[in-house]
Amino acid sequence: MSSPYVDADALVSPDASIGEGTKVWGLAQVREGAVLGTGCIIGRGAYVGAGVRIGDRVKIQNLALVYEPAVVESGVFIGPAVVLTNDHFPRAVTPTGEAATASDWEAVGVTIREGASIGARAVCVAPVTIGRWAMVGAGATVTEDVPDHALVVGTPARFLRWVGRAGRPLTEGTDGRWTCPVTGETYTLTDGKMELTSDD
């Protein structure tokens, strides 16, 4: 795999770790202590906060904001202008009117599990976890955890349907199994949890 590429107009901390084959495009910022895996794409104007952990083959599109202490697993797609927040009760000042500092708040993060996709301009309000291979629709506001393979849409985000690893809606069969129309993979739904049962 090739060496990392960092655009001349990007701002990458010397304390950040950038994996092989990863590309960081112009005006993106990667803060100190951030770890980016191999084969990632960090789009123009994107922000990756201090200490954020990003897996392999992750795509963070233009102007997305990934605030610390987010954890993004491998194969995740983060669409343009997505925001992963990190504060329960954001304030610029203390109750006495002084400028708030890092000691005045406790950072909380968003976790995005393997293969999940976050649509353009969605906002994930920490602390939430987006499950494996889940999808968040464009413009959604996520305030609760999203199960594996769930598609959620709207503000606040609500469950719409189940999706497979190909991102297409699953079809329920008469035998109680669910099937991906693209890959033929089958899934089972047990106690509200969708799981892959085959790689057909």
N, C-alpha and C positions, 0 to 999 in steps of 0.2 A: 504494500500500500504506500501511497505517496506521502510526502511530508505535509504538515498542515499548511494551509494558505491563509494569510491574514492580510486583508486589503490595507493599503497605505493609509486610508482614511478611517480605519477602525481603531478603537482604543482598547487594547488588551493589556491587562495588568501583567507584569513580569512574574507575579506570584500565581497566575492562573495556569492550569494544565490543559493543553489542547492536544487531542489525540490525532493519530496519523489519519491523513485523508480528510480531515475536517476543514471546512472553509468558513471564514468569518468575513462577511462583506462590509462595504463601506459604511461608516458612521455607526456601526454596531459597537457596543461597549460590553466587555467581559471583565468583571470585577475580580479583586484579589481572592485567592482561595477557591475560585470556581474550578470545577473539573468537568471537562467535555470529553466524551468518548471518541471513538474512531468513526470516520465517515459521516460526521454531522454537517449540517448546513445552518449557519446563523445569518439570517437575512439582514438587509440594509436597515440600519436604525434600530435593530433589536437590542434589548438590554438583558444581560444575565448577571444577577446579583452576586454579592460576595458569598462564597462558600456553597453556591448552588451546585448540585450534582446532576449531571446529564449523562445518560447512557450512550450506547452506540447507535448510529444511523438515525439520529433524531433530526427533524426538520423544524426549525424555529423561523417562521416567516417574518417579513418586513414589519418593523415597528412593534413587535410583540415584546411584552415586559414581563420578565420572569424574576420576581423578587425573592430574595433569600427569606427563609431557608428551604426553598422548593427542592423537590426531588423528582426528576424526570427519568423514567426508565427507558430502555432501548426500544427503538422503533416507533416512538411517539411523534405525532404531527401536531404542531402548534401553529394555528393559522395567523394571518395578518392581524395586527393590532389586538391580539389577545392579551388579557391582563391576569396574572396570577398574584393576588394580593397577599399581604403578610401582617396585617394588624387588625385585631378585634375592634378596637375603639380608637380610630385615628384622630389625632389632634395635633395642630401645629404648636399649640401653647399649653402650658400647665394650667390648672385651675386658678393659679395666682397671676397668670398672664405672661409668665416668662417663656422664652423659647424652649420647646420640648427637646430633649436630647435622647440618645440611645438608652440611657438609664431609666427613662420615663415610660418605656413600653417594652413589651415582650414579643419578639417576632414569632409568628406562627406561619407554617408553610402549607403549600398545596403539594400533594403527591399525585403524580400521574403514572399509572402502571403501564406495563409493556403493551405496545401496539395501539394505545388509545389515540383518538383524534379530537382536537379542540377546534371548532369552527371559528371563522373570522369574527373578530370583535366580541367574542365571548369573554365573560368575566367569571373567574373562579374565586370565590370569597373564602379565604383561609379561616379555619383549617378544614379542608375537604380532601377526599381521596377519589380520584377518577379511576375506575376499575380497568382491568385488562381488556383491551380491544373494544372498550366503550367508545361512544361518539357523543360529543356535545355539539348541538346545532349552532349555526352562526347566530351571533347576537344574544345567546342565552346568558342567564345569570345563575350560576351554580352556587347554592347555599347549603346543600346537603351532599353526602357521599353518593357516588354513582356506581351501581353494581357492574361487575364484569359483563360485557356484551350488551349493555343497555344503551339505547339512543334516547337522549333527553333534549328537550327543546323548550324555549320560552323563558319568561321572567316572572316569577322564579322558575328555574328549570323543572320540568316534570317528565316522567317516563312516557315514551311514545310507543316504542317497540323494541324487539331484540334484534341484534345484528351479529353476523359472523365475522371471522377474521378478514374477509374480503370487503367488509363494510356494507354489505347488502342485507336487507331485511331477511330474517329467517322465516321459513314456511313450516307451519305445524302440520305433522302428518297424523293419520288416524291411529298410528301405533304409539302416539305420545312423544315421538321424537321430532326434533326440529332439524330442517335441512337448509344448507346454504345453496342458493340457485347457481352460484358461480363455481364453487369448488366441489360441491357434493358432500362436504363434511357434514356429519350429523352431531347434534347437540341434545342434551337432556336438561329439563327444567325441574329442579327439586327444591322445594321450600324456598321458592323465589330466587334461586341461584341457577344461572345458565352455565353449563359446562360442556366443553368439547368432548365427544365420545369416540370420534373416529377421524382419520385423516384420509378418507376415501377420495 
